[in-house]
């Protein structure tokens, strides 16, 4: 049996799962959001009628919080439902990374330090800046959640050149060309080897209260940008690396 790395074969199983999820999400997202808008509106109105020390006020606040979480869950499902990348344009990856870092700094726990090493030149990638931002944010958010007791999240970029089939990401041979590598590395709780093949499955999560959509969204975004993604996880941390093709005109 040949041991040569296989060439890219898309859509992959996780991507097909996202396509199925996307069909369902596209059907229900609008109606569900309409219901949530009503719940949020009435909960907010009830709070204006009650003193803050009243148990009924606290109950209304709990309803409001739950509805907002449901709205966020629906939004993330909707991200999976987009079948086409809207308005791709040349973007500078380092700028997108910096924007994601700014947002992640606002949600990181006090004990989590974010370090950046943006060593890649300002090369251009053809893509959707909003989708890329969300993918980078989800990766950072996932890393922060893996460090409940604190740690370091290192986000770096660097140029990457593939000479052809000798370079492999997740059993896929990287075509010859110039890429930009985006790396998210944390010092948190690693992912058991037995679960690595499931982390990109929709709704799969090991976190209490997690929705299991962050990493599938990342996976789908990378593949929509004709990129590649690999994961390396050990007991002392996890590293995700993304490769995105650089526009020839910017080399």
Secondary structure, 3 states (H helix, E strand, C coil): CCCCCECCCCCCHHHHHHHHHHHHHHHHHHHHHHHHHHHHHHHHHHHHCCCCCCHHHHHHHHHHHHHHHHHHHHHHHHHHHCCCCCCCEEEEHHHHHHHHHHHHHHHCCCCEEEEEEECCCCCEEEECHHHHHHHHHHHHHHHHHCCCCCEEEEEEEEEEEECCCCCEECCEECCCEEEEEEEEEECCCCCCHHHHHHCCCCCCCCCCCCCCCHHHHHHHHHHHCCCEEEEEEECCEEEEEEEEECCHHHC
